[in-house]
Amino acid sequence: MEQSAQEFFHDFRQELLASAEANSSFQLSEFMEAVATELVETGFVEGFEFCHYRAVQGMRVDGYWFNDEGALDIFVADFDCRNELSSLPPADVSAGLGRAEKFFEACALKSLYQKLEVTSPEYGLARQIADRKTFIRQVNFHLFSERMLSDKVKSLDDGIAAGIPTTYNIWDISRLQRQRSAKGHKEPLDIDFREMFGNGVPCLPAHLGSQSYQSYLIVIPAYILAALYGKYGARLLEQNVRSFLQARGKVNQGIRATILSEPQMFFAYNNGITATAQEVEVETGEGGLQITRIRDLQIVNGGQTTASLFHTKRKDKVTLEDIFVQMKLSVIDSAESELVVPRISEYANTQNRVNAADFFSNHPFHIRIETFSRRLWAPAQQGAQRESRWFYERARGQYADAQAKLSPPEQRRFKAENPKPQMFTKTDLAKFENVWDDHPRWVNLGAQKNFARYAGRIGKEWTKLADGFNEFYFRRAIARAIIFRATEKLVSDQSWYNGGYRANIVAYAIASLNEICRRSEKSIDYSKVWNTQALPSTLRDALAVAAKHVNDDIIHPPSGISNISEWCKKEQCWTRLLGTMEKLEEALSEDFFDELVSVEEQRSERKEGRATQKIDNGIEAQKRVFEIPPDQWKALTQELVKRRVLTPKETGILQIAVQMPAKIPSEKQCLVLMSVLEKARNEGLLAHATEEEDA
């Protein structure tokens, strides 16, 4: 049964209250972070930095993000800790967005930063707007409201502020509810080509004789692609392609060179793009068939081509009038899109040098972490009797889906066993891990870029040694999650904390302690954190010292850098902090060092974890092999022998499989049979592995 807006509002409000209490933060910041997280994960915005400022002159801002496309997102809240759901009238919409617009104009035209405290987040934002105003091509204003938008508000026209084009977006409680219930789909784009470009796009149908789905071949003008990317940015890209583009960079120099020197050869040199849509409107015109409207356009291959066209046009001031791009468009209805679109994206990207599958939620790494999260019980916290689990949301909406068909008593039990504060996503996991194992600046660069970095690293490590991702890895990741979230609360509780740069302080404080441990060839005792589900007092005290140390350093960026958050994204920030490690080490207590464990002990635990995982792999392989009947193994053997894709070793082991249960393959032989099944899938003899995982 679908939840009403009132019920959603009540549940969302309870989430905010619980989260604010757990993190020792204000409800406003939790509200802004909660809504922004939805927008970031679905590609509506690239990132979010909390920054609350309001003035008697009618100005207000609650967050911002400078994205890589030359656009600035400014966020403003309509939030008053309301107990009941109420309506958001047009006058309040205008007032809220007007305050944000007035703030931007004061920054861009009146040097507002000169009136602000130099170490405050609002100073950094105001100064950056003043310094960057000639490079900002568009400002997107977002109003986040805890109320329900009035039906009297039909649409918001684009505008101009300080001479820069602006767009306006409202995220009220009903739109947030729709977004959360979309289970991983971003809010669909509705592109009307006639309205935007004056005409439709010529196409040829490619689904003749097929009743399963519609498909079209299109030769699309490059200026249209660039204009769409300029307006919608990464929202045009399917989520996994978005992550892939974050990892590889926006502009391909080969594509740029062709645009600049041989535009007439672009169609011949470029592979084109692959895209999907939920619906298309097609009309017959004088020149033949035209697509006039597309709903939920997603580019699943060719994101770098699209981005390169946009950036080259903007930076090199070139015309794209004589350049055309081939597009293959598949129309997939919403019921099938969750399964089919990621698969099209995966297959379309198999030629890329970096394994694009590393970014997919059905990659074996994510499936294994999900399996651990459903199977392993975390020890009860001090004073509690019940054990609980840390719920890994491999795909958006899994936590809500797991409860959807439960009765109220069953839901209460589920939430007791899987508490909402112990739910974590792929981007959360990337944050928890990268702050220890990679450069901490990645965590400050935003969720999507950090996840792309993490996914690239994990993909390579998985290929090299998949057994390294075992129960030890999972428990250590959860210990790191506990440390990360406890540090967030710890920073908020400090007397010196003024409400800004918490994310930056947390990342660098943890990384600083880890660096000191590394230099002394010691490690945090992750097993102790896992077993108690809490921080030892010595570690808590050390993190408090490290957080103060980091704060005192980052609030004094070098001359020429005014925005502290931007300073924290630069490699030089960490380099400078590394030069202060001796000072930090002297400030830490002996008790902290006494509770560290040796690196050798950690290595021993990792080795033991790998050995256990190998056993688990063998048991799982045997289970999968025994589920397939002998006659199916016989049919597979005959077909694979005919195609000459088997090694002599594989052929011999298959002869054992066809004789089950008279003969039983060993665990090692079952692992070989699993690779044979993968060969069969690649030959089209079996459904793809992902179908089995998604079934």
Secondary structure, DSSP 8 states (H G I E B T S, - for coil): ----HHHHHHHHHHHHHHHHHHHT--HHHHHHHHHHHHHHHTTSSS--EEEEEEETTTEEEEEEEE-TTSEEEEEEEE----SS--EE-HHHHHHHHHHHHHHHHHHHHH-GGGGS-TTSHHHHHHHHHHHHTTT--EEEEEEEESSEE-TT------EEETTEEEEEEEE-HHHHHHHHHTTT-----EEEHHHHHSS-EEEEE--TT--S-EEEEEEEEHHHHHHHHHHHGGGGB-HHHHHHHHHH-S--HHHHHHHHH-GGGHHHH---EEEEESEEEEEEETTEEEEEEEES-EEEE-HHHHHHHHHHHHHH----TT-EEEEEEEE--HHHHHHHHHHHHHHHTTTSSS-GGGGSTTSHHHHHHHHHHHH--B---TT----B--EEESSTTHHHHHHHT--HHHHHHHHHHS-GGGEEEHHHHHHHHHHHHS-THHHHT-HHHHHHHHHHHHHHHHHH-GGGSSHHHHHHHHHHHHHHHHHHHHHHH-TT--SS-HHHHHHHHHHHHHHHHHHTTEE--HHHHHHHTS--HHHHHHHHHHHHHHHHHHTS--TT---HHHHTTSHHHHHHHHTTHHHHHHHS-HHHHHT-EEHHHHHHHHHHHHHHHHHHHHHHHHHHHHTS-HHHHHHHHHHHHHHT---HHHHHHHHHHTTTTTS---HHHHHHHHHHHHHHHHTTSS--HHHHHH-
